[in-house]
Amino acid sequence: MSGLKLDETMVGKGHSVPAHAMERETIHRHVARGRDLRAEHIAQWGRSVARTWASLFRGPSRLLTPSKDARKRMTTLAQH
């Protein structure tokens, strides 16, 4: 249990006020701020995942292009 009474509302880190004391605009502002923070957190996580995948797979050409040694062997085999 969080320790909040039914007639209180959290407004910040550990701060609560009586629910009836908050105006509708204040409540909407707090809700919008929470949504913005959550959206930014998710966007930051997405960018981090994208950077991780980009570092693992630097484009399809890197995965499909044979190494210099492999190209040299293919050229040598084709000449024989």
One Martini backbone bead per residue (centre of mass of N, CA, C, O) as a GRO file, in nm:
protein
   80
    1MET     BB    1   0.098   0.034   0.020
    2SER     BB    2   0.135   0.389  -0.021
    3GLY     BB    3  -0.030   0.582   0.208
    4LEU     BB    4  -0.270   0.687   0.074
    5LYS     BB    5  -0.540   0.856   0.073
    6LEU     BB    6  -0.841   0.883  -0.090
    7ASP     BB    7  -0.817   1.223  -0.065
    8GLU     BB    8  -0.545   1.192  -0.232
    9THR     BB    9  -0.278   1.338  -0.443
   10MET     BB   10  -0.026   1.307  -0.652
   11VAL     BB   11   0.234   1.571  -0.757
   12GLY     BB   12   0.504   1.426  -0.669
   13LYS     BB   13   0.776   1.366  -0.489
   14GLY     BB   14   0.595   1.285  -0.210
   15HIS     BB   15   0.352   1.467  -0.291
   16SER     BB   16   0.046   1.581  -0.136
   17VAL     BB   17  -0.303   1.649  -0.195
   18PRO     BB   18  -0.602   1.732  -0.187
   19ALA     BB   19  -0.815   1.655  -0.436
   20HIS     BB   20  -1.011   1.912  -0.405
   21ALA     BB   21  -0.764   2.132  -0.442
   22MET     BB   22  -0.757   2.059  -0.733
   23GLU     BB   23  -0.759   2.162  -1.039
   24ARG     BB   24  -0.830   2.069  -1.351
   25GLU     BB   25  -0.580   2.201  -1.488
   26THR     BB   26  -0.371   2.072  -1.303
   27ILE     BB   27  -0.433   1.782  -1.369
   28HIS     BB   28  -0.384   1.803  -1.675
   29ARG     BB   29  -0.091   1.897  -1.653
   30HIS     BB   30   0.016   1.643  -1.506
   31VAL     BB   31  -0.070   1.438  -1.717
   32ALA     BB   32   0.085   1.561  -1.957
   33ARG     BB   33   0.364   1.541  -1.829
   34GLY     BB   34   0.366   1.233  -1.798
   35ARG     BB   35   0.336   1.171  -2.099
   36ASP     BB   36   0.590   1.318  -2.194
   37LEU     BB   37   0.791   1.154  -2.028
   38ARG     BB   38   0.716   0.877  -2.145
   39ALA     BB   39   0.771   0.943  -2.443
   40GLU     BB   40   1.071   1.016  -2.405
   41HIS     BB   41   1.160   0.747  -2.286
   42ILE     BB   42   1.077   0.573  -2.529
   43ALA     BB   43   1.245   0.724  -2.741
   44GLN     BB   44   1.519   0.674  -2.608
   45TRP     BB   45   1.505   0.368  -2.622
   46GLY     BB   46   1.478   0.349  -2.931
   47ARG     BB   47   1.750   0.483  -2.997
   48SER     BB   48   1.923   0.275  -2.848
   49VAL     BB   49   1.837   0.029  -3.013
   50ALA     BB   50   1.922   0.141  -3.289
   51ARG     BB   51   2.224   0.170  -3.221
   52THR     BB   52   2.275  -0.125  -3.159
   53TRP     BB   53   2.191  -0.241  -3.435
   54ALA     BB   54   2.385  -0.065  -3.604
   55SER     BB   55   2.646  -0.187  -3.474
   56LEU     BB   56   2.588  -0.483  -3.573
   57PHE     BB   57   2.449  -0.366  -3.855
   58ARG     BB   58   2.620  -0.203  -4.125
   59GLY     BB   59   2.460  -0.316  -4.332
   60PRO     BB   60   2.428  -0.535  -4.600
   61SER     BB   61   2.713  -0.512  -4.734
   62ARG     BB   62   2.880  -0.629  -4.497
   63LEU     BB   63   2.743  -0.918  -4.499
   64LEU     BB   64   2.778  -0.981  -4.829
   65THR     BB   65   3.069  -0.909  -4.843
   66PRO     BB   66   3.352  -1.027  -4.919
   67SER     BB   67   3.649  -1.077  -4.847
   68LYS     BB   68   3.956  -1.046  -4.971
   69ASP     BB   69   4.029  -1.347  -4.955
   70ALA     BB   70   3.773  -1.453  -5.094
   71ARG     BB   71   3.811  -1.300  -5.361
   72LYS     BB   72   4.085  -1.423  -5.429
   73ARG     BB   73   3.988  -1.718  -5.440
   74MET     BB   74   3.771  -1.677  -5.659
   75THR     BB   75   3.966  -1.576  -5.876
   76THR     BB   76   4.150  -1.823  -5.878
   77LEU     BB   77   3.928  -2.033  -5.948
   78ALA     BB   78   3.831  -1.895  -6.217
   79GLN     BB   79   4.114  -1.930  -6.369
   80HIS     BB   80   4.112  -2.264  -6.360
   0.00000   0.00000   0.00000
